[in-house]
């Protein structure tokens, strides 16, 4: 799925669950679960060559920009508040942002393979699992509908 969908899910779960020992494994599992659902994302078409690497990279930058906007719209804060909470070690108030980050980890570790042809041995099993569980469609309407429903639900219950 789009970074937008994964990160919003991660932010939501972390905000609700609060305990990182609980939310980090659940958020990582949510990433693979969401990728299992038929979807469209910026990597769609990369493996069969219908989308160019440069194009996917540009779309990913846009996706990540929108992701930051959405996560901070769902859980508003200021750079000053974040800094204060980091220095005070108040990790619970930072949960949505930590959750959003962990929700993207499976894609971050695949990025070197997708964009720079670098797939080191220690990432290979994880990337193979990610790829195996992934269901995508070039049909944007079909592939974006489940993500729009998901985002609407997350926004509503945040
Ligand atoms: Zn993924």
py3Dmol code that shows the C-alpha trace and the ligand (Angstrom):
import py3Dmol

protein = """\
ATOM      1  CA  UNK A   1       0.000   0.000   0.000  1.00  0.00           C
ATOM      2  CA  UNK A   2       0.923   3.655  -0.125  1.00  0.00           C
ATOM      3  CA  UNK A   3       3.145   5.036   2.638  1.00  0.00           C
ATOM      4  CA  UNK A   4       0.123   7.184   3.420  1.00  0.00           C
ATOM      5  CA  UNK A   5      -1.988   4.143   4.370  1.00  0.00           C
ATOM      6  CA  UNK A   6       0.750   2.279   6.256  1.00  0.00           C
ATOM      7  CA  UNK A   7       1.905   5.311   8.265  1.00  0.00           C
ATOM      8  CA  UNK A   8      -1.623   6.426   9.179  1.00  0.00           C
ATOM      9  CA  UNK A   9      -2.313   2.879  10.414  1.00  0.00           C
ATOM     10  CA  UNK A  10       0.905   2.896  12.455  1.00  0.00           C
ATOM     11  CA  UNK A  11       0.186   6.308  13.970  1.00  0.00           C
ATOM     12  CA  UNK A  12      -3.351   5.196  14.829  1.00  0.00           C
ATOM     13  CA  UNK A  13      -2.316   1.887  16.443  1.00  0.00           C
ATOM     14  CA  UNK A  14       0.496   3.486  18.453  1.00  0.00           C
ATOM     15  CA  UNK A  15      -1.766   6.295  19.675  1.00  0.00           C
ATOM     16  CA  UNK A  16      -4.356   3.755  20.813  1.00  0.00           C
ATOM     17  CA  UNK A  17      -2.025   1.105  22.277  1.00  0.00           C
ATOM     18  CA  UNK A  18       0.642   3.431  23.785  1.00  0.00           C
ATOM     19  CA  UNK A  19       2.999   0.583  24.787  1.00  0.00           C
ATOM     20  CA  UNK A  20       5.811   0.193  22.184  1.00  0.00           C
ATOM     21  CA  UNK A  21       6.355  -3.477  23.143  1.00  0.00           C
ATOM     22  CA  UNK A  22       2.787  -4.016  22.035  1.00  0.00           C
ATOM     23  CA  UNK A  23       2.418  -1.601  19.132  1.00  0.00           C
ATOM     24  CA  UNK A  24       5.720  -2.145  17.300  1.00  0.00           C
ATOM     25  CA  UNK A  25       5.125  -5.871  16.505  1.00  0.00           C
ATOM     26  CA  UNK A  26       1.441  -5.229  15.733  1.00  0.00           C
ATOM     27  CA  UNK A  27       2.310  -2.328  13.425  1.00  0.00           C
ATOM     28  CA  UNK A  28       4.937  -4.389  11.574  1.00  0.00           C
ATOM     29  CA  UNK A  29       2.338  -7.162  11.133  1.00  0.00           C
ATOM     30  CA  UNK A  30      -0.200  -4.572   9.923  1.00  0.00           C
ATOM     31  CA  UNK A  31       2.168  -3.597   7.111  1.00  0.00           C
ATOM     32  CA  UNK A  32       2.299  -7.129   5.664  1.00  0.00           C
ATOM     33  CA  UNK A  33      -1.441  -7.584   6.230  1.00  0.00           C
ATOM     34  CA  UNK A  34      -2.253  -4.370   4.339  1.00  0.00           C
ATOM     35  CA  UNK A  35       0.078  -5.278   1.491  1.00  0.00           C
ATOM     36  CA  UNK A  36      -1.813  -8.583   1.212  1.00  0.00           C
ATOM     37  CA  UNK A  37      -4.972  -6.611   0.296  1.00  0.00           C
ATOM     38  CA  UNK A  38      -5.147  -5.872  -3.445  1.00  0.00           C
ATOM     39  CA  UNK A  39      -3.870  -2.308  -3.825  1.00  0.00           C
ATOM     40  CA  UNK A  40      -2.188   0.276  -6.013  1.00  0.00           C
ATOM     41  CA  UNK A  41       0.974   2.004  -4.835  1.00  0.00           C
ATOM     42  CA  UNK A  42       3.965   3.844  -6.263  1.00  0.00           C
ATOM     43  CA  UNK A  43       5.935   0.611  -6.685  1.00  0.00           C
ATOM     44  CA  UNK A  44       3.207  -0.990  -8.820  1.00  0.00           C
ATOM     45  CA  UNK A  45       4.695  -1.927 -12.183  1.00  0.00           C
ATOM     46  CA  UNK A  46       8.316  -1.675 -11.029  1.00  0.00           C
ATOM     47  CA  UNK A  47       8.982  -5.408 -11.058  1.00  0.00           C
ATOM     48  CA  UNK A  48       7.474  -6.018 -14.524  1.00  0.00           C
ATOM     49  CA  UNK A  49       8.986  -2.854 -16.000  1.00  0.00           C
ATOM     50  CA  UNK A  50       5.752  -0.941 -16.727  1.00  0.00           C
ATOM     51  CA  UNK A  51       6.901   1.802 -14.362  1.00  0.00           C
ATOM     52  CA  UNK A  52      10.289   3.469 -14.442  1.00  0.00           C
ATOM     53  CA  UNK A  53      12.431   3.652 -11.312  1.00  0.00           C
ATOM     54  CA  UNK A  54      12.787   7.455 -11.546  1.00  0.00           C
ATOM     55  CA  UNK A  55       9.030   7.824 -11.866  1.00  0.00           C
ATOM     56  CA  UNK A  56       8.361   5.557  -8.860  1.00  0.00           C
ATOM     57  CA  UNK A  57      10.972   7.456  -6.835  1.00  0.00           C
ATOM     58  CA  UNK A  58       9.331  10.799  -7.621  1.00  0.00           C
ATOM     59  CA  UNK A  59       5.885   9.421  -6.711  1.00  0.00           C
ATOM     60  CA  UNK A  60       7.332   8.015  -3.473  1.00  0.00           C
ATOM     61  CA  UNK A  61       8.663  11.449  -2.490  1.00  0.00           C
ATOM     62  CA  UNK A  62       5.162  12.891  -3.031  1.00  0.00           C
ATOM     63  CA  UNK A  63       3.647   9.952  -1.111  1.00  0.00           C
ATOM     64  CA  UNK A  64       5.997  10.556   1.842  1.00  0.00           C
ATOM     65  CA  UNK A  65       5.267  14.300   1.811  1.00  0.00           C
ATOM     66  CA  UNK A  66       1.514  13.649   1.949  1.00  0.00           C
ATOM     67  CA  UNK A  67       2.158  11.053   4.663  1.00  0.00           C
ATOM     68  CA  UNK A  68       3.818  13.641   6.894  1.00  0.00           C
ATOM     69  CA  UNK A  69       0.939  16.068   6.290  1.00  0.00           C
ATOM     70  CA  UNK A  70      -1.676  13.420   7.132  1.00  0.00           C
ATOM     71  CA  UNK A  71       0.039  12.072  10.269  1.00  0.00           C
ATOM     72  CA  UNK A  72       0.485  15.582  11.669  1.00  0.00           C
ATOM     73  CA  UNK A  73      -3.119  16.449  10.738  1.00  0.00           C
ATOM     74  CA  UNK A  74      -4.341  13.337  12.590  1.00  0.00           C
ATOM     75  CA  UNK A  75      -2.126  14.000  15.612  1.00  0.00           C
ATOM     76  CA  UNK A  76      -1.210  17.706  15.619  1.00  0.00           C
ATOM     77  CA  UNK A  77       1.907  18.872  17.430  1.00  0.00           C
ATOM     78  CA  UNK A  78       4.681  21.422  16.999  1.00  0.00           C
ATOM     79  CA  UNK A  79       8.437  20.923  16.526  1.00  0.00           C
ATOM     80  CA  UNK A  80       8.869  22.591  19.938  1.00  0.00           C
ATOM     81  CA  UNK A  81       6.492  20.140  21.655  1.00  0.00           C
ATOM     82  CA  UNK A  82       8.254  17.184  20.000  1.00  0.00           C
ATOM     83  CA  UNK A  83      11.658  18.480  21.146  1.00  0.00           C
ATOM     84  CA  UNK A  84      10.387  18.929  24.706  1.00  0.00           C
ATOM     85  CA  UNK A  85       8.926  15.426  24.792  1.00  0.00           C
ATOM     86  CA  UNK A  86      12.121  13.880  23.402  1.00  0.00           C
ATOM     87  CA  UNK A  87      14.271  15.582  26.044  1.00  0.00           C
ATOM     88  CA  UNK A  88      11.813  14.738  28.831  1.00  0.00           C
ATOM     89  CA  UNK A  89      11.674  11.128  27.604  1.00  0.00           C
ATOM     90  CA  UNK A  90       7.887  11.318  27.289  1.00  0.00           C
ATOM     91  CA  UNK A  91       7.720   8.655  24.615  1.00  0.00           C
ATOM     92  CA  UNK A  92       3.993   8.022  25.021  1.00  0.00           C
ATOM     93  CA  UNK A  93       3.144  11.453  23.611  1.00  0.00           C
ATOM     94  CA  UNK A  94       5.400  10.682  20.638  1.00  0.00           C
ATOM     95  CA  UNK A  95       3.683   7.337  19.986  1.00  0.00           C
ATOM     96  CA  UNK A  96       1.846   8.341  16.760  1.00  0.00           C
ATOM     97  CA  UNK A  97       5.066   9.490  15.072  1.00  0.00           C
ATOM     98  CA  UNK A  98       7.082   6.476  16.269  1.00  0.00           C
ATOM     99  CA  UNK A  99       4.223   4.259  15.069  1.00  0.00           C
ATOM    100  CA  UNK A 100       4.135   5.938  11.653  1.00  0.00           C
ATOM    101  CA  UNK A 101       7.885   5.332  11.283  1.00  0.00           C
ATOM    102  CA  UNK A 102       7.720   1.629  12.204  1.00  0.00           C
ATOM    103  CA  UNK A 103       4.801   1.146   9.821  1.00  0.00           C
ATOM    104  CA  UNK A 104       7.137   2.082   6.962  1.00  0.00           C
ATOM    105  CA  UNK A 105      10.121  -0.050   8.003  1.00  0.00           C
ATOM    106  CA  UNK A 106       9.305  -3.003   5.654  1.00  0.00           C
ATOM    107  CA  UNK A 107       9.288  -0.525   2.726  1.00  0.00           C
ATOM    108  CA  UNK A 108      12.425   1.290   3.935  1.00  0.00           C
ATOM    109  CA  UNK A 109      14.405  -1.942   3.997  1.00  0.00           C
ATOM    110  CA  UNK A 110      13.174  -2.760   0.491  1.00  0.00           C
ATOM    111  CA  UNK A 111      13.996   0.682  -0.932  1.00  0.00           C
ATOM    112  CA  UNK A 112      17.720  -0.036  -1.529  1.00  0.00           C
ATOM    113  CA  UNK A 113      16.695  -3.065  -3.640  1.00  0.00           C
ATOM    114  CA  UNK A 114      14.021  -1.193  -5.617  1.00  0.00           C
ATOM    115  CA  UNK A 115      15.951   1.969  -6.271  1.00  0.00           C
ATOM    116  CA  UNK A 116      19.652   1.046  -6.155  1.00  0.00           C
ATOM    117  CA  UNK A 117      19.673  -2.688  -6.998  1.00  0.00           C
ATOM    118  CA  UNK A 118      21.175  -3.351  -3.558  1.00  0.00           C
ATOM    119  CA  UNK A 119      19.707  -6.385  -1.807  1.00  0.00           C
ATOM    120  CA  UNK A 120      22.172  -7.559   0.862  1.00  0.00           C
ATOM    121  CA  UNK A 121      21.894 -11.140   2.207  1.00  0.00           C
ATOM    122  CA  UNK A 122      20.530 -10.066   5.616  1.00  0.00           C
ATOM    123  CA  UNK A 123      17.574  -8.250   4.005  1.00  0.00           C
ATOM    124  CA  UNK A 124      16.868 -10.895   1.346  1.00  0.00           C
ATOM    125  CA  UNK A 125      14.539 -13.166   3.406  1.00  0.00           C
ATOM    126  CA  UNK A 126      12.492 -10.183   4.641  1.00  0.00           C
ATOM    127  CA  UNK A 127      12.269  -8.651   1.167  1.00  0.00           C
ATOM    128  CA  UNK A 128      11.306 -12.023  -0.309  1.00  0.00           C
ATOM    129  CA  UNK A 129       8.529 -12.375   2.285  1.00  0.00           C
ATOM    130  CA  UNK A 130       7.339  -8.810   1.603  1.00  0.00           C
ATOM    131  CA  UNK A 131       7.273  -9.510  -2.126  1.00  0.00           C
ATOM    132  CA  UNK A 132       5.501 -12.866  -1.734  1.00  0.00           C
ATOM    133  CA  UNK A 133       2.694 -11.436   0.371  1.00  0.00           C
ATOM    134  CA  UNK A 134       2.212  -8.354  -1.837  1.00  0.00           C
ATOM    135  CA  UNK A 135      -0.908  -8.078  -4.034  1.00  0.00           C
ATOM    136  CA  UNK A 136      -1.035  -5.059  -6.313  1.00  0.00           C
ATOM    137  CA  UNK A 137      -3.090  -3.943  -9.291  1.00  0.00           C
ATOM    138  CA  UNK A 138      -2.355  -1.338 -11.998  1.00  0.00           C
ATOM    139  CA  UNK A 139      -6.059  -0.374 -11.771  1.00  0.00           C
ATOM    140  CA  UNK A 140      -5.912   2.792  -9.652  1.00  0.00           C
ATOM    141  CA  UNK A 141      -9.640   2.901  -8.886  1.00  0.00           C
ATOM    142  CA  UNK A 142      -9.674  -0.685  -7.655  1.00  0.00           C
ATOM    143  CA  UNK A 143      -6.348  -0.298  -5.864  1.00  0.00           C
ATOM    144  CA  UNK A 144      -7.037   3.006  -4.142  1.00  0.00           C
ATOM    145  CA  UNK A 145     -10.600   2.319  -2.961  1.00  0.00           C
ATOM    146  CA  UNK A 146      -9.639   0.037  -0.034  1.00  0.00           C
ATOM    147  CA  UNK A 147      -7.003   2.588   1.008  1.00  0.00           C
ATOM    148  CA  UNK A 148      -9.473   5.484   0.932  1.00  0.00           C
ATOM    149  CA  UNK A 149     -11.911   3.476   3.071  1.00  0.00           C
ATOM    150  CA  UNK A 150      -9.071   2.624   5.469  1.00  0.00           C
ATOM    151  CA  UNK A 151      -7.933   6.260   5.725  1.00  0.00           C
ATOM    152  CA  UNK A 152     -11.483   7.499   6.295  1.00  0.00           C
ATOM    153  CA  UNK A 153     -11.924   4.957   9.099  1.00  0.00           C
ATOM    154  CA  UNK A 154      -8.599   5.823  10.749  1.00  0.00           C
ATOM    155  CA  UNK A 155      -9.393   9.538  10.561  1.00  0.00           C
ATOM    156  CA  UNK A 156     -12.864   9.026  12.010  1.00  0.00           C
ATOM    157  CA  UNK A 157     -11.755   6.844  14.966  1.00  0.00           C
ATOM    158  CA  UNK A 158      -8.407   8.564  15.658  1.00  0.00           C
TER     159      UNK A 158
END
"""
ligand_1 = """\
1
ZN
Zn 5.016 -2.768 1.720
"""
view = py3Dmol.view(width=600, height=400)
view.addModel(protein, "pdb")
view.setStyle({"model": 0}, {"cartoon": {"style": "trace"}})
view.addModel(ligand_1, "xyz")
view.setStyle({"model": 1}, {"stick": {}})
view.zoomTo()
view.show()
